[in-house]
Amino acid sequence: MSYREEQLSNVDDYGYPLAPGVSWQRRKRIIHTSRSIVGKIIYLLMSIIGGFLWLGRRGKRYPPLTPATFHPRRILVIRLDLIGDLVLSLTVVRALKRTYPEAEIDLLALPASARVASYDPNLSEIITYDPNIWRRPKALLQPKNWREAINLRRRLRARHYDLAVSVYANWAAVLAVLSGAPRRVGYGREGYPGFMTDSLPGGIPGRWRHWAPLDNKHEVDYCLALAQAAGATLTPEDRIPRLYVDEKTRQETEQLLLQHGLQPHKPLIACHINSNNGQSKRWPIPHWATLIDHLIRQGGAQVVLTGAPVDMPQIEQVTRRMREQAINLAGKTSLTQLAALLQRADLLISGDSGPLHMGVACGTPIIGIYGPTNPSLGGPVSPDATVLRSGIWCSPCYNAKDTTADCRYFTTQCMKNILPTQVFEIAQTKLKSNVNI
């Protein structure tokens, strides 16, 4: 059993990690210290490269990035992150396509996330790459990794991009440089000094990352600020991401639901139980079981459980506690089929997760359950979404850079305080409102 698997199995009845022992804390400190040292060495080396890039630009003229002075043929948007973050970043693609309608816009994303944008009409190509393979030193000794990196560089260079937009983090900045684009827009201090030709300051004074905890600005607004820096004029509607599904996928999803006992005359509620990057972002397992039983028995709804194969352990813990029967499609849908399912659903109930943002982009009514994370920074952006928080003194506390990103007190009381009866009542109200509309 791996170290991470050991931590996932060491949970209480609510599905949250138990307080760790001394050896776990020691290992965590060692991991944090080693990562910090390696990160500083890489930052120093990349800063030297950035200095040469800056010197190479001295004396060159760069026209303003506006439709009147800048006429790109191809634009590359880079977001190497999880599904929810990528969905929010698609707002950049839409704004740029409206600004430069003649330009071809490509997306560079993680293989596990990229398919969510498969049918976006604003994209010409979707290119996938996972830089996380370089996290372990032994990756440097594997020729396959080097071949993939070289082939990616060749593919990017062959597209002759006029502009690259580095939406987030240092790997995006590196790939923006490797793309060969002469103009590169990004938050300068999220990448490396000198890598961006058009650099934006990020965060509040004294903070160097745009998602700094004290900066009460939503992720989607930081994404759109990059589009604005690239010449786009923004509208309030630009804050709402959109996902597109083709008719074939929509029909496949409907058939899948029917095969699993869908009764079309009943309201359909999607429940996403799991959440990545920390177990503390999940609502308690007993709460989920109670809520789903209420939705089926008292609410007269059909509930479909969504997720990937890795979510099955948590879903099975919920279903074992239930008395009613839900439709379990976890691991049985592709990302595009999940989008079609969310378009079909009358309501989505989820913690802080990628499918929650997919639901927003699909126009699905939302109930978001939040505790350790701050919905002001990364919650659902649809104006009619309902966000539930208990608001205890230590919330929000989430630190995505932590090796486990779990509750510091190992109680996760902020999530336990949100009761199934509370969620059920709001769900009933939302379903009635949808019927009236």
Secondary structure, DSSP 8 states (H G I E B T S, - for coil): --HHHHHHHSB-TTS-B----HHHHHHHHHHHHHHHHHHHHHHHHHHHHHHHHHHHHTT-----SSTTT---SEEEEEE-S-HHHHHHHHHHHHHHHHHSTTSEEEEEE-HHHHGGGTT-TT-SEEEE--GGGGGSGGGGG-HHHHHHHHHHHHHHHHH--SEEEE-SSHHHHHHHHHTT-SEEEEEGGGS-TT--SEEE--SSTT--STT-TT----HHHHHHHHHHHTT----GGGGS------HHHHHHHHHHHHHTT--TTS-EEEEE---SS-GGGS--HHHHHHHHHHHHHTS--EEEEE--GGGHHHHHHHHHH-SS--EE-TTSS-HHHHHHHHHH-SEEEEESSHHHHHHHHTT--EEEE-SSS-HHHHS--STT-EEE----TT-S---TTSSS---TTS--HHHHTS-HHHHHHHHHHHHHHHHH-
